[in-house]
């Protein structure tokens, strides 16, 4: 990439990773705690509704779209012959710590919760779900923040050939 294209793309990636991390932090720090104060069936129904409504272009564009953006930037950077180690690290952290954890951890839990009938569920359904879901979510929040920081460092790192 030439001119301001790469710095702009890195800044976009840093902001997107930070926004993703902030969303996960909001769930860890507030949303899940609030849901846990509800009667169990209400908490399950509320999270079932959240899991359906979050599948929208805005969420997917930022949260999931950041992964392919970083992979593409890393590929361009590697192809250019002078890879930025901060960009490569940010890509690895985001793809593994956010995207893979979501796909392999949170989504299966959400799918199981979607199948729960709140009129016949057993006690402890919410606590079992929320505890496991939050462990994965804390990981995602931290990984998104680390990726954002690494992308900021990538943006600040001198480009090859600069003084």
C-alpha positions in Angstrom: 0.0 0.0 0.0 1.2 3.4 -0.8 0.9 6.9 0.7 -1.6 7.1 3.5 -3.5 3.9 2.6 -1.6 1.6 5.1 -1.7 4.1 8.0 -5.4 4.7 7.4 -6.0 0.9 7.3 -4.0 0.3 10.4 -5.9 3.1 12.3 -9.2 1.6 11.1 -8.2 -1.8 12.3 -7.1 -0.4 15.7 -10.4 1.4 16.2 -12.4 -1.6 15.1 -10.5 -3.9 17.4 -11.0 -1.4 20.2 -14.7 -1.1 19.5 -15.0 -4.9 19.5 -13.1 -5.1 22.8 -15.4 -2.4 24.3 -18.5 -4.3 23.3 -17.2 -7.4 25.0 -16.2 -5.4 28.1 -19.7 -4.0 28.3 -21.1 -7.5 28.4 -18.6 -8.7 31.0 -18.9 -5.6 33.2 -22.6 -4.9 33.0 -24.9 -6.8 30.7 -24.2 -10.3 32.0 -24.2 -9.1 35.6 -27.6 -7.4 35.0 -29.1 -10.5 33.4 -27.8 -12.6 36.3 -29.9 -10.5 38.7 -33.1 -11.6 36.9 -35.0 -14.7 37.6 -33.3 -17.5 35.7 -36.0 -18.0 33.0 -36.0 -14.2 32.3 -32.2 -14.1 32.0 -32.3 -17.0 29.5 -35.1 -15.4 27.5 -33.3 -12.1 27.4 -30.0 -13.6 26.3 -31.8 -15.6 23.7 -33.2 -12.4 22.3 -29.8 -10.6 22.5 -28.2 -13.5 20.6 -30.7 -13.2 17.8 -30.6 -9.4 17.6 -26.8 -9.1 17.6 -26.6 -10.8 14.2 -26.8 -7.7 12.1 -24.6 -5.8 9.6 -23.2 -3.3 12.1 -22.1 -5.9 14.6 -20.8 -8.4 12.0 -19.1 -5.6 10.0 -17.1 -4.4 13.0 -16.7 -7.5 15.1 -16.2 -10.2 12.4 -15.0 -7.9 9.6 -11.9 -6.8 11.6 -10.4 -10.3 11.3 -10.4 -10.4 7.5 -9.2 -6.8 7.4 -6.2 -7.7 9.5 -5.4 -10.8 7.6 -5.5 -8.9 4.3 -3.3 -6.1 5.7 -0.8 -8.7 7.0 -0.8 -10.4 3.7 -0.1 -7.1 1.9 2.5 -6.3 4.4 4.2 -9.7 4.1 4.1 -9.5 0.3 5.8 -6.1 0.5 8.8 -7.8 2.0 9.1 -5.8 5.2 6.6 -7.2 7.6 5.6 -5.1 10.6 5.8 -7.5 13.6 3.1 -5.5 15.5 0.6 -5.9 12.7 1.4 -9.6 12.4 1.0 -10.0 16.2 -2.2 -8.0 16.2 -3.6 -10.2 13.5 -2.8 -13.4 15.3 -4.2 -12.1 18.6 -7.4 -10.9 17.1 -8.0 -13.9 14.9 -7.3 -16.4 17.6 -8.4 -14.5 20.7 -11.5 -12.9 19.3 -12.7 -14.7 16.2 -11.7 -18.3 17.0 -12.8 -18.0 20.6 -16.2 -16.7 19.4 -16.6 -19.5 16.9 -15.4 -22.3 19.1 -16.5 -21.1 22.5 -19.3 -18.5 22.6 -21.3 -19.6 19.5 -21.8 -23.2 20.6 -22.9 -22.0 24.1 -25.3 -19.6 22.4 -26.6 -22.3 20.1 -27.3 -24.6 23.1 -29.0 -21.7 25.0 -31.2 -21.0 21.9 -32.6 -24.6 22.2 -33.6 -24.1 25.9 -37.3 -24.1 26.6 -37.6 -21.8 29.6 -40.8 -23.4 30.7 -39.2 -26.8 31.2 -35.5 -26.0 31.9 -33.8 -27.3 35.0 -32.3 -25.1 37.7 -28.7 -23.9 37.1 -29.2 -23.5 33.3 -28.3 -19.8 33.4 -25.4 -20.1 35.8 -23.9 -22.9 33.8 -24.2 -20.9 30.6 -23.2 -17.5 32.0 -20.1 -18.8 33.8 -18.6 -20.5 30.7 -19.8 -17.7 28.4 -18.1 -15.0 30.5 -14.8 -16.9 30.6 -14.7 -16.8 26.8 -15.9 -13.3 26.7 -13.2 -12.0 29.1 -10.7 -13.6 26.7 -12.3 -11.9 23.7 -12.3 -8.5 25.5 -8.7 -8.8 26.4 -7.6 -10.0 23.0 -9.4 -7.2 21.3 -7.7 -4.6 23.5 -4.3 -6.2 23.0 -4.9 -6.3 19.2 -5.9 -2.6 19.3 -2.8 -1.7 21.2 -0.6 -3.7 18.8 -2.1 -2.0 15.8 -1.4 1.4 17.4 2.2 0.3 17.7 2.2 -0.9 14.1 0.9 2.5 13.1 3.7 4.2 15.0 6.5 1.9 13.9 8.8 3.5 11.4 8.3 2.3 7.8 11.2 0.7 6.0 13.5 3.3 4.5 12.4 6.1 6.8 15.0 7.9 8.9 
